[in-house]
Amino acid sequence: MGVTVLDTTVLIDVLRGRSVQHRLHRMREQADVAATSAINVEEVVRGLRPAEHFAAARLLDGLLVIPVDRVAAQRAGAWRRDFAHRGTTLSQADCLIAAAALAAGGRLATGNPRRFPMSGLDIEHWPVGA
């Protein structure tokens, strides 16, 4: 049993009926807790199509929404600073999502694993639309 934090790419696949159902079923079999971060909630709501509002509310109501606390925010800031010193720009949102997942002790399910190069973060690649 663990926590799987669903990134925005995964949440959009669920909303748009793309085939991630087998992965969600496997999570249930393993008694994993399906979660997302407050940052992902904002990203999903921002991109909603008019017909998706009800489905999005149902989806988000069924997830544990993990917070971004001070520890996560500091970790995200440190990652951004350290990667910038090495010439790599990471987005604020991705760093906050990753730090929240790490603070929750969970793994991050995403369609874009390259956006999360942080060490110590457990990533599960859920290819977009697959």
VEXKEVEX-711006 format. One record per residue (C-alpha): x, z, y; residue in three letters. Coordinates in steps of 0.25 Angstrom, whole numbers, plus 5000, padded with zeros to 4 digits. Layout:
XZYALA
...
//
This chain:
500050005000MET
500549975014GLY
500149915027VAL
500149765030THR
500149735044VAL
499449595046LEU
500049515058ASP
499249425066THR
499549295058THR
498949365046VAL
497749415054LEU
497449275059ILE
497549225045ASP
496549325040VAL
495649295052LEU
495749145050ARG
495449145035GLY
496849105031ARG
497249145017SER
497849285018VAL
496749345010GLN
497749354997HIS
498749435005ARG
497649525011LEU
497149544997HIS
498549584992ARG
498649685003MET
497349744998ARG
497849754984GLU
499049824988GLN
498249924997ALA
498949875009ASP
498349915023VAL
498049785031ALA
498549815045ALA
498849745058THR
499449785072SER
498749805085ALA
499649685090ILE
499049595079ASN
497649635083VAL
497949595097GLU
498549455092GLU
497349425083VAL
496249465094VAL
497049375104ARG
496949255095GLY
495549265089LEU
494649145089ARG
493149175093PRO
492649175079ALA
493749275074GLU
493349395081HIS
492449455071PHE
493449425059ALA
494549485067ALA
493849615070ALA
493549625055ARG
494949595051LEU
495549695062LEU
494549805058ASP
495149795044GLY
496549815047LEU
497349935051LEU
497849915065VAL
499249975067ILE
499650015080PRO
500949985088VAL
501450125092ASP
502750165100ARG
503650155088VAL
503150015084ALA
503249975099ALA
504650025099GLN
505049955086ARG
504449825092ALA
505249835105GLY
506549855097ALA
506349735088TRP
506049645100ARG
507249695107ARG
508149695095ASP
507749555091PHE
507849505106ALA
509249545106HIS
509549455094ARG
508849345101GLY
507449345094THR
506149365102THR
505049445094LEU
503649455100SER
503149585105GLN
501949575096ALA
502649545083ASP
503649665086CYS
502449755088LEU
501749705076ILE
502949725067ALA
503249865072ALA
501849905070ALA
501949855056ALA
503249925053LEU
502750055059ALA
501450055050ALA
502350035038GLY
501749905035GLY
502249765032ARG
501849645042LEU
501049525036ALA
501349405045THR
501349255045GLY
502549255054ASN
503649345048PRO
504649275057ARG
504049345069ARG
504349485062PHE
505949485060PRO
505949635061MET
506749715051SER
506049825043GLY
504649755044LEU
504049715031ASP
503449575033ILE
502449505024GLU
502349355027HIS
500849305026TRP
501049155030PRO
500049105040VAL
498849045033GLY
499349075019ALA
//
